[in-house]
């Protein structure tokens, strides 16, 4: 369940980054931002479990996993922007 939550959070972070932070330009599109956010959120959810956060098996909300998913999704989006800008220059 943490993986699913992390993926959903990643999609939301990707959308927010696209709309407010302009991580991805209009050419790259919302689809790219969402996919990269999804990937980052999923990685973050798994990373949180590896770092010791408990998995969401008993129905309790795990805030640590959510925070790590957000940070991971944002890091993936910024890395994508860095490499995309570097490639176009």
C-alpha positions as CSV (number, residue, x, y, z in Angstrom):
1,X,0.0,0.0,0.0
2,X,2.9,2.4,0.6
3,X,4.0,1.9,-3.0
4,X,0.5,2.9,-4.2
5,X,0.4,5.9,-1.9
6,X,3.9,6.9,-3.0
7,X,3.0,6.7,-6.7
8,X,-0.2,8.9,-6.1
9,X,1.9,11.4,-4.2
10,X,4.5,11.4,-7.0
11,X,1.8,12.2,-9.5
12,X,0.5,15.1,-7.4
13,X,4.1,16.4,-6.9
14,X,4.6,16.2,-10.7
15,X,1.5,18.1,-11.4
16,X,2.3,20.8,-8.8
17,X,5.8,21.1,-10.2
18,X,4.5,21.5,-13.7
19,X,1.9,24.2,-12.8
20,X,3.8,26.3,-10.3
21,X,7.5,25.6,-10.4
22,X,7.8,25.1,-14.2
23,X,10.1,22.1,-13.8
24,X,9.0,21.0,-17.3
25,X,8.4,23.4,-20.1
26,X,5.2,23.3,-22.1
27,X,7.1,21.4,-24.9
28,X,7.9,18.6,-22.5
29,X,4.4,18.6,-21.2
30,X,2.4,17.6,-18.3
31,X,2.7,13.9,-19.2
32,X,6.5,14.0,-18.6
33,X,6.1,15.7,-15.3
34,X,3.5,13.2,-14.1
35,X,5.5,10.2,-15.3
36,X,8.7,11.4,-13.6
37,X,6.8,12.3,-10.5
38,X,5.2,8.8,-10.5
39,X,8.6,7.2,-10.8
40,X,10.1,9.3,-8.0
41,X,7.2,8.7,-5.7
42,X,7.4,4.9,-6.2
43,X,11.2,5.0,-5.6
44,X,10.7,7.1,-2.5
45,X,8.1,4.7,-1.1
46,X,10.4,1.8,-1.5
47,X,13.3,3.7,-0.2
48,X,11.3,4.6,3.0
49,X,10.7,1.0,3.6
50,X,14.4,0.2,3.2
51,X,15.3,3.0,5.6
52,X,13.1,1.5,8.3
53,X,9.7,3.0,7.8
54,X,7.0,0.3,8.5
55,X,4.9,-0.8,5.6
56,X,1.3,0.1,5.5
57,X,-0.1,-3.4,6.3
58,X,-2.2,-2.6,9.3
59,X,-4.1,0.3,7.8
60,X,-2.2,3.0,9.7
61,X,-0.9,6.1,7.8
62,X,2.8,6.3,7.6
63,X,3.9,10.0,7.5
64,X,7.7,9.1,7.0
65,X,7.0,7.2,3.8
66,X,4.9,10.1,2.5
67,X,7.6,12.6,3.1
68,X,10.3,10.5,1.6
69,X,8.0,10.0,-1.5
70,X,7.5,13.7,-1.9
71,X,11.3,14.4,-1.6
72,X,12.2,11.6,-4.0
73,X,9.6,12.8,-6.6
74,X,10.8,16.4,-6.4
75,X,14.5,15.2,-6.7
76,X,13.7,13.2,-9.8
77,X,11.9,16.2,-11.3
78,X,14.8,18.5,-10.6
79,X,17.3,16.0,-12.0
80,X,15.2,15.7,-15.1
81,X,15.1,19.5,-15.5
82,X,18.9,19.7,-15.0
83,X,19.7,17.1,-17.6
84,X,17.1,18.4,-20.1
85,X,18.4,22.0,-19.7
86,X,22.0,20.7,-20.1
87,X,21.2,18.7,-23.2
88,X,19.5,21.7,-24.9
89,X,22.3,24.1,-24.2
